């Protein structure tokens, strides 16, 4: 009962409060200025094995400006026991490489920066994949239609039945 009265009082208070007036002469969209920035994601050397604390960065699979998907391999670290793949923690564009090939890196060391949420350079990947099959299907539809009109296959005779093979004693 008490909570119902409290809720009703809160609603009445909202209705009685005067609405804020926008500034005169300033369009409403100009007042709703919102900037969206993405924080850079740091890629760190992953935990390897209990006894391994460092390794050699053997190869970068991606370079600065390349788009990477989440969990895509971006580098390979080699130790005396194993090779470890370094995966991107999230999708984005590689902004900076903080280690060079053949450098010794330790577990937890930052080796790259990824601009999270950035789109690939060629636009949206999904659009390019959808457009390519449409073009192929259009070209394949036109090609098969022409040979069917030009070359009508003649009815063929049924193939002769194969004769059973005779078994030869060993």
Phi, psi and omega per residue, in radians:
X1 nan -0.805 -3.139
X2 -1.101 -0.721 -3.122
X3 -1.149 -0.574 3.124
X4 -1.169 -0.729 3.120
X5 -1.154 -0.682 3.133
X6 -1.125 -0.732 3.118
X7 -1.118 -0.745 3.129
X8 -1.124 -0.725 3.132
X9 -1.119 -0.661 3.124
X10 -1.154 -0.691 3.116
X11 -1.143 -0.743 3.137
X12 -1.114 -0.704 3.136
X13 -1.105 -0.640 3.115
X14 -1.174 -0.670 -3.125
X15 -1.225 -0.572 -3.107
X16 -1.390 -0.362 -3.108
X17 -1.214 2.294 3.138
X18 -1.221 2.452 3.123
X19 -1.285 2.548 3.134
X20 -1.288 2.318 -3.136
X21 -1.530 2.337 3.069
X22 -1.203 2.744 3.110
X23 -1.125 2.383 -3.120
X24 -1.286 2.375 3.116
X25 1.544 -0.141 3.136
X26 -1.894 2.094 3.141
X27 -1.114 2.564 -3.079
X28 -1.020 -0.745 3.137
X29 -1.058 -0.517 3.122
X30 -1.187 -0.496 3.136
X31 -1.369 -0.390 -3.106
X32 -1.694 0.836 -3.131
X33 -1.307 2.129 -3.119
X34 -2.297 2.255 3.136
X35 -1.936 2.253 3.131
X36 -1.936 2.092 3.100
X37 -2.122 2.608 3.120
X38 -1.892 2.350 3.088
X39 -1.357 2.579 3.082
X40 -1.316 2.445 3.093
X41 -1.728 2.279 3.123
X42 -1.588 2.339 3.077
X43 -1.718 2.166 -3.110
X44 -1.955 2.732 3.073
X45 -1.138 2.192 -3.092
X46 -1.276 2.842 3.049
X47 -1.151 2.290 -3.100
X48 -1.725 -1.670 3.069
X49 -2.146 2.971 -3.082
X50 -1.023 -0.741 -3.048
X51 -1.559 -0.076 -3.085
X52 -1.804 2.150 -3.129
X53 -2.055 -0.191 3.125
X54 -2.627 2.847 3.129
X55 -2.751 -3.139 -3.136
X56 -1.905 2.222 3.093
X57 -1.263 1.834 -3.043
X58 -1.461 -0.710 -3.008
X59 -2.691 2.401 2.951
X60 -1.636 2.147 3.099
X61 -1.495 -0.339 3.115
X62 -2.234 2.693 -3.138
X63 -2.063 3.061 3.126
X64 -1.058 2.318 -3.141
X65 1.629 -0.176 3.125
X66 -1.369 2.473 3.076
X67 -1.487 2.380 3.106
X68 -2.216 2.524 3.035
X69 -1.517 2.863 3.070
X70 -1.104 2.398 3.141
X71 1.157 0.325 3.056
X72 -1.487 2.433 -3.111
X73 -1.226 2.213 -3.140
X74 -1.991 -0.329 -3.133
X75 -2.727 2.865 3.089
X76 -2.215 2.279 3.094
X77 -1.978 2.293 -3.109
X78 -1.928 2.342 3.042
X79 -2.086 3.136 3.125
X80 -1.225 -0.311 -3.114
X81 -1.903 -0.724 -3.035
X82 -2.457 2.878 2.965
X83 -1.865 2.343 -3.085
X84 -2.066 2.314 3.069
X85 -1.544 2.360 3.060
X86 -1.776 2.098 -3.091
X87 -1.841 2.637 3.094
X88 -1.238 2.288 -3.136
X89 -1.219 -0.469 3.075
X90 -2.718 2.935 -3.095
X91 -1.280 2.578 3.109
X92 2.847 -2.914 -3.134
X93 -1.924 2.353 3.125
X94 -1.203 2.150 -3.061
X95 -1.731 -0.642 -3.075
X96 -2.695 2.441 3.016
X97 -1.845 2.112 -3.043
X98 -1.685 0.005 3.108
X99 -2.450 2.626 3.119
X100 -1.759 2.845 3.060
X101 -1.084 2.538 -3.121
X102 1.301 0.100 3.038
X103 -1.388 2.591 3.042
X104 -1.520 2.196 -3.116
X105 -2.117 2.613 3.140
X106 -1.897 2.798 3.140
X107 -1.058 2.270 3.132
X108 1.570 -0.112 3.137
X109 -1.250 2.445 3.102
X110 -1.365 2.220 -3.101
X111 -2.083 -0.265 -3.135
X112 -2.741 2.771 3.028
X113 -2.083 2.363 3.091
X114 -2.078 2.273 3.046
X115 -1.411 1.751 -3.049
X116 -1.178 2.445 3.078
X117 1.464 -0.101 3.136
X118 -1.255 2.524 -3.123
X119 -1.492 2.715 3.077
X120 -1.116 2.740 -3.081
X121 -1.066 -0.681 -3.083
X122 -1.401 0.288 -3.089
X123 1.590 -2.781 -3.100
X124 -1.345 2.246 -3.102
X125 -1.089 -0.640 -3.106
X126 -1.083 -0.657 -3.123
X127 -1.167 -0.764 -3.098
X128 -1.165 -0.609 3.123
X129 -1.210 -0.606 -3.138
X130 -1.294 -0.630 -3.102
X131 -1.199 -0.690 -3.097
X132 -1.068 -0.826 3.118
X133 -1.118 -0.559 3.116
X134 -1.109 -0.751 3.126
X135 -1.130 -0.722 3.138
X136 -1.134 -0.741 -3.107
X137 -1.162 -0.615 3.119
X138 -1.158 -0.728 -3.130
X139 -1.263 -0.593 3.131
X140 -1.299 -0.514 3.098
X141 -1.165 -0.674 -3.098
X142 -1.275 -0.684 -3.076
X143 -1.168 -0.830 -3.114
X144 -1.169 -0.455 -3.107
X145 -1.161 -0.673 -3.098
X146 -1.160 -0.841 -3.121
X147 -1.117 -0.544 -3.139
X148 -1.148 -0.643 -3.138
X149 -1.299 -0.691 -3.068
X150 -1.336 -0.861 -3.045
X151 -1.937 1.754 3.058
X152 -1.624 2.115 -3.111
X153 -1.196 2.409 3.112
X154 -1.368 2.580 3.111
X155 -1.075 2.267 -3.096
X156 -1.722 2.771 3.113
X157 -1.342 2.602 3.105
X158 -1.097 2.528 -3.118
X159 -1.184 2.481 3.128
X160 -1.161 2.545 -3.138
X161 -1.302 2.398 3.130
X162 -1.228 2.488 3.133
X163 -1.370 2.519 3.128
X164 -1.147 2.482 -3.131
X165 -1.365 2.475 3.108
X166 -1.541 2.349 3.123
X167 -1.445 2.324 3.114
X168 -1.812 2.385 3.126
X169 -1.205 2.591 -3.104
X170 -1.287 nan nan
